[in-house]
């Protein structure tokens, strides 16, 4: 990839980025979600329909946030927006299915997440991803999501260069979803055994932080954006993968878990923020990940764009209404926002504004 070409096209200022987001990205993301919602509304099985609709209703901001990467190359947004929305929707839908599952079968979870691997492989054949569970009739909904991704990636000029790293990240994501949703007594042992296989690659992280990093879709979306440029090569793709994983990806999901602590306690769900000795260590470790993420993106093309992603993540999650009412989380949020750069405060205001327009 010509660094100058990417640097020229990516927005370099918060105002320019948010102009693109408001004018182009958000309307197109919401239009694509509306298209998928119409399909979800017709799912015959009650449980599958409920979880599909819930994933789009409660996690819409995941697709809107991911859509920022489509703002990085507006000329390709007609490809990037449907791709990002469809893959994120698969992720959110399957997370709901596994979180509130009638099954604890790891083979069931593995087969469900094969749909994500197939979605990022333009040559993959579709299979019955529900074959190992009781609820099976989704009226073709999951197949439509997979096909949408496949159709989009076939149009990305440099997808062959990024595909190995997209597949790697999607594979790690699927592993995480299997291990964190099996029977509760087996979850931590499975996650720790998995960590033993990978800890040599990321020795600076704790096991729970590695798990969090694998749960992010941001590295995938950045690779999609890179593939939308004609001369991205495999060396470029590896550099992007290493710049985003594990720290940018880890920050994304640690913040997600931070604000979901009360919800996860009520649902009996595993939360990676619960594995620190105290609140001070939690703040210190998230701060450590933030600083490493900032360092990692400094050498990328258009580093300011990626710095905006980091500060935007902090603003998006720490301004979430879920923070209010969770005393411990409010305290952590205040400490993390202390001495915030103006860029983050700008995105904080925009995050609040976008939520107000949705309500």
N, C-alpha and C positions, 0 to 999 in steps of 0.2 A: 504494500500500500504506500503510495506517495504521501509522506507525512504532510507535505505542504497542501495537498488536495484535501485531506481530511481536516487539517487545521483550518483551512479556508472555509469549509462548509459548516463546521460545528459552531454553534453560538458561543461567543466569548464573554458575554456579560449576562448577569441575572435578568436585566430588563429585556434584552433581546431573546433570551431563552423563554421567559414567561410570555412574551408576545407570541412566539411560535406556539407555545402550549395552549394559550387561550384561543388563538385564532384558528389553529389547524388541528392540534392533537386532541384536545378534550372533546370537541364536537365529533371527530371521527371515531375516537375510542367509544364514546357513548352510543354512536350510531351502530357500531359493530356489536356492542353489548346488547343493544335493543334487538338486533337481528338474532343473536344467539338466545336471548330471553324468549323470543317468540317460539323458537324450537323447543326450548326447555319447558315452556308452558304446556306443550303437547305430549310430554313424556307419559306413557301409559302407567308405569309403576309409580305408586304414590310416594314411596320412600326415595327413589331416585329423583323424582320430580322435586320433592321437597328440598333435597340436598343441593340439587343443581340451582334452583332458584335462590336458596339461602346463600350459596357461595357468591352469586353475582350481586345480591342485595347487600350483604354485610362486608364484602371484600372488593367492592367496586374500585376503591382507591388503589388497590394493587395494580389493576390494569391501567389506571390513570397515571400512576407513578411510573410504571414500565414504559408508558407511551412517551416519556421524555426522550427515550432513545430514538424514536421516530422523528423527534424534533432535530436530531443530529444530521438528518439528510432528508429534507422535505421533498426532494424530487422522487424519493423512493417510499414516501409515507404510505402510498396505496398498497404497498407490499408489506411494509414493516408493521403498520397498525394492526391489520388482521392477524398477522403472525404472532405478534406480542400478545394481543388480546386472547387469541385462541390458546396459546401455550399456557399463559397465566391462568386462564379459566379451567383448563384441564387440571393444573396444579391445585387450584382452590377447590374445585369440585371433588377431586380424589381425596384431598385432605379432609374435607367434610365427611366423605363416605367412610374414611378410615377412623376419624375421630369418633364418630357416632355410629360405628359399624355394628351390624348384627353378627359379625364374624371376627375372630381373632386369628385367622389362618394366615401365616406369612406367605403361603403360596398364592392365596387370593390377593393379598396386597401386592405381591410381586407381579402378578398377571395384570392387575389394574394399571400398574405403573409401566408396564410394557407399552401402553398406549403413548406415553411421553417419549419413549425411545423410538417408537414407530413414527411419531409426529415429526421428529427431527431427522428422519431417514427418508428421503424422497422416493426410495425404491422399496420400502417396506410394504408388505401385504397386511391388510387389516384382519384381525382375528376377533373372536368373541372374548372381550376383556372381562366379562362378567361370568365366565364359565364356572368359576369355583365359588359362587355365592348364590344366595336364594333370590335376590332381586336382580332381574336380568333384562327386562324389557324397557329400554330407554328410548325406543322409537328411532334409533339411529343417531342419537345426540352425540355420544362420545366419538363415533365414527366421523360425524360431521366436523367436530373439533380437530381430529387428527388430519382429515383431508384438507381442511383449511390451512393448517400448518404446512403440510406437504406441498400444496399448490403454491404457497407463498415462497417457500425456500427454493423451489425449482426456478424461480425468477430472480434469485439473488446471484449476481454474476460471479462472486468469489466464494460461494458456499462450500465448494470442495476443499478450500484451504482451511476453513474454520470447523468443518464437520467433526474431525476427530476430537476437538476440545469441547465442542457443544455436546457430543455424545458422552464424553467423560463426565462433564458436569451433570448431565441428566442422569447418568448411571449412578453417580454419588447421591443425587437427590432421591432416586428411587430406593437405594439402600437405606437411607435415613428413614424414609416413610415406612418401610417394612419394619425396621428394628424398633422404632419409637411407638408403634401401634400394636405390637403383639401383646400377649398377656403380661400384665404389670410386673409380676415377679421375674419375667425373662427380659424385660426391656433394658435395664442397665447392664446386665452381663453381656447381652448381645451388642450393645453400643460400645462397651469397653473392649470387647474382643475385636470389633471392627476398627476401633481406634488403634489397637496394637498393630494392625496391618498398615496403618497410614501415618503414625506419629513421627516416623523418621523424616517425613517430607515437610512437616510443619512443627518442629520441636518447640517453637516459641508459644504455641497455643496449648491450652488445657483441652481435655477430651470433649468437654461440653461446647467449647468454642469452635472446635473443628466440626462438631455435629451441626452447630448453627450455620457455619459457612457453607456446608453442603446443602442447606435448605433454601438457599437464595437462587433466584432466577436472574439476577442482574448480570452475572457473567455471561449467561446465555444471550441475553438481550444485547449486550455490548458486542458480542461476536456476530450477532445478526446485523447490527449496524455496520460493523467492519466489512462484512460480506456484501453489503450494498454498494461498496466501492469496487471498481473494476479490477484494480491491481493489488488487492490484498493477497499476500502469500502466506504460506504456513508459518514462516518465521514471525511475521507480524501477528498471526493468530496466537502463537505460543506466548508472545510477549504480552498480549492483551490478557490472555488467560492468567498469566502469572501476576499481572498488575491488579487484577480484580479478585483473584482467589489466592489466599483466604481472607484478606483483611476487609476489603470493601464488601464482599459477600457476607463475611462474619458480622460486620457492623449492622448490616441490613437486618439480619434475623435476630441478633441479640436485642436490638431495639424493639422488634416485633414481639419477642418473648417478654421484654420488660413491661410493656403496657398490657400484656395479656395475662399477667400473673393471677389476678383475681378470677378471671374467666376460666383459666386452666385449673385453678384450685377447685372451683365449683364443678367442673366437668371431669375431674380426676385425670387430667392430661399432663403429660410430661412437660416440664418447662426448664430450659437450660439456665435460667437465671437463679434457680434454686440450689445450685451446686457450689456456691461460694461460702466462705466462713462467716462473712458478715456483709453489711451494706457497703462499708468502706472498700472492701475488696472488689465488690461488684462494680462500683464507680471507677476504681483504679483500673480494672481490667478492660472495661468498655473504653475508658480514656486511652489505654495502651493500644487498643485496636484502632481507635480513631486516628491516632498519630501515625501508626503504621500504614493505614489506608492512605492518608495524605502523602506520605513519603512515596508509596508505591505508584501513585498516579502522576507524580511530578515529571517522570520521564516519558509519559505518553504524549502522543500527538494531541494538541489542544488541551494541555493539562488543566486549564481553567474550567473547561466543561466538566471534567471529572471531579474537580474540587467542588463545583456546584452540585454535583450528584451527592457527594458526601455531606455537604452542609444542608442540602435539601432533605436528605434522609433524616438527619438530626431534627430539623424543624418539623417535618411531616409527622414523625412519630411522637415527639415530645409535646406537640401541640394537640395531640389526639384527645378527644373528650374522655377516653378511658382512663387517662392519667388522673383526672379529678376524682376524688373520693378514695383513691388508693394512697394513703398517707406516705408509705414507704416509697412508692413510685414517684410521688410528687417531690419528695426530698431528693431522690436520685436525679430527677429531671432538672431541678433547680441547680444542682451541683454541676451537671453536664452542660447546662446552658450558661453557667457563670462565665463572664468575659467572652461571650459569644461574638464572633466576627459579624460585621454589618451584613455580610452576605447571608449568614444563617438567619439573622433577624428579618431580613427581607423575605426569605422563603417561609419563615414562621408566619408572617402576615399574610402571605399568599395562601398558605395551607388553611389558615382560619377562614379566609375569604371564600375559597373553593367549597369548604364544608358548609358555610352559611348559604351558599347558592344552591346546594343540594337539599337542604332541609326545608 
